[in-house]
């Protein structure tokens, strides 16, 4: 008799635990609104909300894309300006070096003429 009662208790407790877990699972599940019994006005309102949300997401994406493009354009302009400044400095250095070498060369010719002449 005790074995039979223990079996019944074990089975009933197993059923109770599984029922409890099933109820918890349903409580945590995402709510599924019943749209079958809604009026057309309510359906339109739900549809409008979804469309507005979708449009807001699209605008946010477009804005982010435009901002990132603007940022990259600024970055490339700054880099081009920096490169141009470097080239100008290098060109000026070359010009000065060339001018200095001409002056030295002229001086040396002048001194040579003076020595020989």
N, C-alpha and C positions, 0 to 999 in steps of 0.2 A: 504494500500500500504506500509506503514512504517513497519508494522508487517512482511509482506512478505520479505521486504528488510533486516530486522533485522535477520530473519530466514536464509536467504541466506548468510549473512555475518557470522553468527555464524557457519553454516555448513562449509563454505569455510575455516574459520579460524581453525576449528577442523581438517579438512582434511590437512591443511598446517602444523599444529603442529604435527600430527601423521606421516606425511611424513618426517618431520624434525627429529623426534625421530628415525624413521626407518633408515634414512641415517646415523645418529650418531651411531646407533647400528652396522651397517655394517662396519663403519670406525674403530670401536674399536675391531671388531672381529679379531681372529687370521688369518693371511694370509694363504690361501690354494693354494699352487702352482699348476698350471695346468700341470700335468705330462703327459697328453695324447699326447701333441704335441711336447714333447721334443725328441731330438735325443737319440740314444742308448748311445752315449758317455756321454751326460749330465746326463742321468739316472744312468749310472755307477759311475759318479763322486759324485752324490748325495748319492748313496748307500754306496760308500767308505767313505764319510764323516760321515754318520750315524754309520757305523761299527767302524770307528776309535774312535768316541765319546764313543760308547758303550765299546770298549776295554779299553779306558782310565779310564772310570768309574770303570770297573772291577779291573784294576790294582790299582787304588786308594783305593778301598775297601780292596783288599788283603794286600796292604802295611799297611793300618791302623790296620787291624787285626793282622798282624805280629808284628807291633810296640806295640800294646796293650798286646799281648802275651809275648813279650820280657819284657815289663814293669812289668807284673804280675810275671814272672819268677824271675826277679831281686828282686822284693818285697818279694817273698817267700824265696829266698836265704838269704836275709838280716835278715828276721824274724828267719829263722832256725839258722843262725850264732849267733844272739842275744840270742836265747833260749839256745844254746849250751854254750855260755859264762856264762849265768845265772846258768845253771846246774853245770858248773865247779866251779863257785864261791861258790855255796851252798855246793858242795861236799868238797871243801877245808875248808869251815867253819866247817862242820861236823867233818872232819878229825882233825882239830885243837882242836875242843871242846873235841873230844874223847881222843886226846893226852893229853890235859890239865887235863882231869878227871883221866886218868891213872897216870899222874905225881902226882896229888893230892893224889890219892889213895896210891901210893907208899910212898909218903912222910908221910902220916898218918900211914902206917904200920911201917915205919922206926921209926917214933916217938913213936909208941906204943911199939915196941920192945925195944927201948931205955929206955922207962919208966919202962917196966917190967924186963928188963934184967940185 
